[in-house]
Amino acid sequence: MQEAEILKALANERRLQILDWLKDPVANFPPQVDGDLAGDGVCALYIAEKLGITQPTLSEHMRVLVQAGLVDQKRIKQWAFYRRNEERLAEIKEKLLQAL
């Protein structure tokens, strides 16, 4: 993915909030019935609820984050779970620091 697309993904306040919450999912989200918060990620329903947005709106935000490689998606049953891609975020941070 090109740097401009990554920056575009990061240029949205809600997506930045999601990334921040996903840094520490146990502290930011309630326990889940399916999936481990730290291991599997956070259920999309919890993220949408916390942001106060609809599921389709969240799906678009998460699509952008997943395509940028910032977040990984995992399916459990019919639910989508998301967690940060720390390796990719470190790579992006390093590239940005080199560019500046």
Z-matrix of the N, CA and C atoms (Angstrom, degrees):
N
C 1 1.448
C 2 1.519 1 108.42
N 3 1.289 2 116.39 1 141.26
C 4 1.449 3 122.00 2 -178.87
C 5 1.521 4 110.78 3 -76.69
N 6 1.339 5 114.26 4 152.36
C 7 1.461 6 120.06 5 -177.18
C 8 1.528 7 112.49 6 -58.35
N 9 1.341 8 116.48 7 -37.91
C 10 1.470 9 119.81 8 -179.28
C 11 1.525 10 110.87 9 -61.71
N 12 1.332 11 117.52 10 -37.39
C 13 1.470 12 120.76 11 179.42
C 14 1.525 13 110.95 12 -69.72
N 15 1.316 14 116.51 13 -35.42
C 16 1.464 15 120.45 14 177.36
C 17 1.531 16 109.48 15 -66.15
N 18 1.322 17 115.78 16 -45.41
C 19 1.464 18 119.44 17 178.92
C 20 1.517 19 111.03 18 -62.84
N 21 1.319 20 116.60 19 -36.76
C 22 1.467 21 120.05 20 177.05
C 23 1.533 22 110.36 21 -63.01
N 24 1.326 23 116.38 22 -40.41
C 25 1.469 24 120.26 23 178.49
C 26 1.525 25 110.83 24 -63.44
N 27 1.333 26 116.20 25 -34.63
C 28 1.465 27 120.84 26 -178.45
C 29 1.520 28 113.13 27 -85.07
N 30 1.313 29 117.01 28 -9.04
C 31 1.469 30 120.99 29 -175.10
C 32 1.519 31 112.92 30 -87.49
N 33 1.311 32 117.16 31 29.31
C 34 1.457 33 121.42 32 -179.65
C 35 1.528 34 108.28 33 -130.48
N 36 1.304 35 116.03 34 126.18
C 37 1.467 36 121.35 35 -176.02
C 38 1.528 37 112.50 36 -58.69
N 39 1.321 38 117.24 37 -39.93
C 40 1.476 39 119.59 38 -178.91
C 41 1.524 40 111.13 39 -68.26
N 42 1.335 41 116.82 40 -40.09
C 43 1.465 42 118.82 41 178.72
C 44 1.525 43 111.04 42 -66.44
N 45 1.325 44 116.95 43 -37.63
C 46 1.463 45 119.55 44 175.89
C 47 1.533 46 110.84 45 -64.47
N 48 1.339 47 116.69 46 -37.97
C 49 1.464 48 120.21 47 177.53
C 50 1.524 49 110.37 48 -63.96
N 51 1.315 50 117.00 49 -42.74
C 52 1.472 51 120.97 50 178.24
C 53 1.522 52 109.89 51 -59.25
N 54 1.338 53 117.12 52 -48.09
C 55 1.466 54 120.48 53 179.79
C 56 1.522 55 111.09 54 -59.69
N 57 1.314 56 116.51 55 -39.23
C 58 1.463 57 120.40 56 179.04
C 59 1.526 58 110.89 57 -64.67
N 60 1.321 59 117.32 58 -47.45
C 61 1.466 60 120.42 59 178.71
C 62 1.523 61 111.79 60 -61.39
N 63 1.327 62 116.59 61 -38.32
C 64 1.465 63 120.12 62 -177.69
C 65 1.521 64 112.96 63 -72.09
N 66 1.344 65 117.73 64 -12.10
C 67 1.465 66 120.59 65 174.33
C 68 1.522 67 110.30 66 -59.63
N 69 1.334 68 115.83 67 -39.35
C 70 1.464 69 121.70 68 -178.96
C 71 1.529 70 108.74 69 -136.35
N 72 1.327 71 116.79 70 76.88
C 73 1.465 72 119.73 71 -174.83
C 74 1.521 73 113.80 72 -63.32
N 75 1.313 74 117.57 73 -32.03
C 76 1.468 75 120.37 74 -178.42
C 77 1.528 76 110.29 75 -66.03
N 78 1.315 77 117.32 76 -36.46
C 79 1.465 78 120.98 77 -179.57
C 80 1.527 79 112.34 78 -79.12
N 81 1.341 80 117.06 79 -24.01
C 82 1.462 81 120.49 80 -172.30
C 83 1.521 82 115.91 81 -104.38
N 84 1.332 83 117.11 82 -11.87
C 85 1.463 84 119.69 83 -176.95
C 86 1.528 85 110.55 84 -135.66
N 87 1.334 86 116.86 85 151.61
C 88 1.475 87 119.78 86 179.16
C 89 1.536 88 110.66 87 -73.37
N 90 1.322 89 116.38 88 162.74
C 91 1.469 90 119.88 89 176.16
C 92 1.534 91 110.69 90 -57.66
N 93 1.326 92 115.74 91 147.59
C 94 1.461 93 121.78 92 -178.44
C 95 1.519 94 110.55 93 -108.76
N 96 1.317 95 116.61 94 152.91
C 97 1.457 96 121.61 95 175.22
C 98 1.525 97 109.23 96 -72.26
N 99 1.326 98 116.43 97 -48.64
C 100 1.463 99 121.83 98 178.73
C 101 1.519 100 109.49 99 -108.23
N 102 1.294 101 116.90 100 138.82
C 103 1.449 102 121.38 101 175.75
C 104 1.513 103 113.72 102 80.29
N 105 1.326 104 114.47 103 141.03
C 106 1.457 105 122.49 104 177.48
C 107 1.528 106 108.57 105 -87.77
N 108 1.321 107 117.90 106 129.65
C 109 1.462 108 121.72 107 -177.41
C 110 1.530 109 112.05 108 -53.88
N 111 1.324 110 116.97 109 -47.52
C 112 1.460 111 120.10 110 -176.35
C 113 1.530 112 111.97 111 -78.66
N 114 1.325 113 117.10 112 -39.51
C 115 1.460 114 120.43 113 -175.25
C 116 1.516 115 114.86 114 -83.90
N 117 1.322 116 116.17 115 -43.74
C 118 1.466 117 120.55 116 -175.74
C 119 1.525 118 112.95 117 -97.41
N 120 1.312 119 117.00 118 -24.75
C 121 1.450 120 121.27 119 -177.30
C 122 1.516 121 111.33 120 108.46
N 123 1.315 122 114.60 121 -175.89
C 124 1.465 123 122.08 122 -175.72
C 125 1.521 124 109.36 123 -101.49
N 126 1.321 125 116.02 124 135.33
C 127 1.461 126 121.55 125 177.96
C 128 1.537 127 109.59 126 -62.91
N 129 1.315 128 115.34 127 137.57
C 130 1.464 129 121.69 128 -179.09
C 131 1.526 130 111.81 129 -55.31
N 132 1.318 131 117.10 130 -34.76
C 133 1.466 132 119.94 131 -179.62
C 134 1.528 133 111.95 132 -60.72
N 135 1.330 134 116.94 133 -40.08
C 136 1.463 135 120.56 134 179.40
C 137 1.525 136 111.51 135 -67.25
N 138 1.334 137 116.04 136 -38.84
C 139 1.464 138 119.69 137 179.96
C 140 1.526 139 109.87 138 -66.22
N 141 1.333 140 117.11 139 -46.59
C 142 1.471 141 121.62 140 -179.93
C 143 1.520 142 110.24 141 -60.50
N 144 1.314 143 116.13 142 -43.64
C 145 1.470 144 120.62 143 -179.48
C 146 1.528 145 111.02 144 -62.52
N 147 1.319 146 116.24 145 -45.24
C 148 1.465 147 120.36 146 -178.06
C 149 1.534 148 111.09 147 -65.76
N 150 1.339 149 117.18 148 -35.40
C 151 1.466 150 120.84 149 177.83
C 152 1.521 151 112.39 150 -78.29
N 153 1.331 152 116.75 151 -19.52
C 154 1.459 153 120.80 152 -177.58
C 155 1.524 154 112.41 153 74.29
N 156 1.339 155 115.46 154 36.93
C 157 1.467 156 120.85 155 -179.92
C 158 1.528 157 109.68 156 -125.90
N 159 1.316 158 116.11 157 167.13
C 160 1.463 159 120.90 158 179.52
C 161 1.525 160 110.34 159 -77.51
N 162 1.316 161 115.31 160 161.42
C 163 1.458 162 121.34 161 178.13
C 164 1.539 163 111.90 162 -60.00
N 165 1.352 164 119.44 163 -43.96
C 166 1.473 165 118.49 164 178.09
C 167 1.529 166 113.15 165 -61.96
N 168 1.317 167 117.49 166 -36.94
C 169 1.467 168 120.41 167 177.93
C 170 1.524 169 110.20 168 -65.82
N 171 1.340 170 116.48 169 -43.22
C 172 1.456 171 119.56 170 177.80
C 173 1.522 172 110.06 171 -63.01
N 174 1.320 173 117.20 172 -41.10
C 175 1.466 174 120.57 173 -179.36
C 176 1.522 175 111.19 174 -56.51
N 177 1.316 176 116.88 175 -39.35
C 178 1.467 177 120.29 176 178.56
C 179 1.525 178 111.09 177 -67.13
N 180 1.327 179 117.56 178 -43.73
C 181 1.465 180 120.05 179 176.99
C 182 1.527 181 110.86 180 -60.76
N 183 1.319 182 116.71 181 -43.21
C 184 1.455 183 119.90 182 -177.61
C 185 1.525 184 111.02 183 -70.78
N 186 1.321 185 117.80 184 -33.45
C 187 1.466 186 120.81 185 176.96
C 188 1.527 187 109.56 186 -60.12
N 189 1.325 188 116.66 187 -44.39
C 190 1.465 189 121.44 188 179.47
C 191 1.533 190 110.37 189 -62.87
N 192 1.326 191 116.97 190 -45.16
C 193 1.461 192 120.82 191 -179.66
C 194 1.526 193 112.19 192 -65.77
N 195 1.322 194 117.05 193 -39.94
C 196 1.468 195 121.02 194 178.72
C 197 1.528 196 109.79 195 -67.01
N 198 1.327 197 117.93 196 -45.63
C 199 1.466 198 120.78 197 -179.88
C 200 1.524 199 111.78 198 -62.29
N 201 1.326 200 117.10 199 -32.60
C 202 1.460 201 121.07 200 177.85
C 203 1.529 202 111.40 201 -77.04
N 204 1.332 203 116.80 202 -9.85
C 205 1.456 204 121.23 203 179.95
C 206 1.516 205 113.56 204 80.99
N 207 1.317 206 117.03 205 11.63
C 208 1.462 207 121.05 206 -177.57
C 209 1.523 208 112.71 207 -82.57
N 210 1.323 209 115.67 208 -24.66
C 211 1.459 210 122.60 209 -177.19
C 212 1.528 211 108.53 210 -134.76
N 213 1.321 212 115.81 211 142.80
C 214 1.469 213 121.81 212 174.71
C 215 1.522 214 108.94 213 -103.20
N 216 1.322 215 115.33 214 144.06
C 217 1.468 216 121.43 215 178.59
C 218 1.519 217 109.48 216 -111.12
N 219 1.320 218 115.24 217 140.98
C 220 1.461 219 121.90 218 176.46
C 221 1.513 220 107.74 219 -133.89
N 222 1.311 221 117.05 220 136.99
C 223 1.464 222 121.65 221 177.20
C 224 1.530 223 109.68 222 -99.87
N 225 1.320 224 114.77 223 131.16
C 226 1.462 225 121.86 224 172.12
C 227 1.518 226 105.53 225 -131.47
N 228 1.311 227 115.12 226 118.80
C 229 1.468 228 121.41 227 -172.95
C 230 1.527 229 107.62 228 56.07
N 231 1.324 230 118.02 229 -127.18
C 232 1.466 231 120.00 230 -179.62
C 233 1.523 232 112.27 231 -96.01
N 234 1.329 233 117.52 232 5.18
C 235 1.463 234 121.33 233 -173.22
C 236 1.512 235 112.15 234 -101.26
N 237 1.334 236 115.58 235 150.43
C 238 1.461 237 122.59 236 174.23
C 239 1.526 238 108.21 237 -103.72
N 240 1.317 239 115.90 238 132.99
C 241 1.456 240 123.04 239 179.04
C 242 1.524 241 108.50 240 -119.57
N 243 1.330 242 116.07 241 142.56
C 244 1.453 243 120.53 242 -175.02
C 245 1.522 244 111.34 243 -128.47
N 246 1.342 245 114.81 244 141.42
C 247 1.453 246 120.59 245 172.61
C 248 1.524 247 108.96 246 -144.29
N 249 1.303 248 115.69 247 156.73
C 250 1.459 249 121.32 248 -178.45
C 251 1.522 250 110.88 249 -66.77
N 252 1.325 251 115.74 250 145.55
C 253 1.463 252 122.30 251 172.82
C 254 1.522 253 106.08 252 -96.90
N 255 1.309 254 116.18 253 87.59
C 256 1.462 255 121.82 254 -173.20
C 257 1.527 256 112.31 255 -61.66
N 258 1.312 257 117.05 256 -36.33
C 259 1.470 258 120.55 257 179.11
C 260 1.532 259 110.52 258 -62.91
N 261 1.311 260 116.41 259 -46.75
C 262 1.469 261 121.43 260 179.73
C 263 1.528 262 110.69 261 -66.14
N 264 1.315 263 117.73 262 -40.93
C 265 1.462 264 121.00 263 178.11
C 266 1.529 265 111.03 264 -61.90
N 267 1.329 266 118.16 265 -38.10
C 268 1.465 267 121.60 266 177.77
C 269 1.525 268 110.57 267 -66.00
N 270 1.334 269 116.91 268 -40.84
C 271 1.468 270 121.02 269 177.32
C 272 1.529 271 110.92 270 -60.95
N 273 1.314 272 116.07 271 -45.26
C 274 1.467 273 121.31 272 -179.19
C 275 1.528 274 110.13 273 -64.37
N 276 1.322 275 116.47 274 -43.05
C 277 1.461 276 120.57 275 178.77
C 278 1.534 277 110.35 276 -59.61
N 279 1.322 278 116.87 277 -43.89
C 280 1.453 279 121.35 278 179.28
C 281 1.531 280 111.32 279 -63.39
N 282 1.314 281 117.58 280 -43.34
C 283 1.467 282 121.33 281 178.18
C 284 1.521 283 111.59 282 -62.02
N 285 1.323 284 116.51 283 -42.43
C 286 1.461 285 120.56 284 179.04
C 287 1.527 286 111.20 285 -64.05
N 288 1.325 287 116.89 286 -41.93
C 289 1.458 288 120.09 287 179.50
C 290 1.538 289 111.04 288 -65.02
N 291 1.327 290 116.83 289 -38.06
C 292 1.469 291 120.72 290 177.55
C 293 1.527 292 111.06 291 -66.65
N 294 1.324 293 116.32 292 -37.28
C 295 1.459 294 120.54 293 -177.76
C 296 1.527 295 111.87 294 -71.07
N 297 1.317 296 116.20 295 -27.72
C 298 1.461 297 120.36 296 -179.46
C 299 1.507 298 109.84 297 -87.70
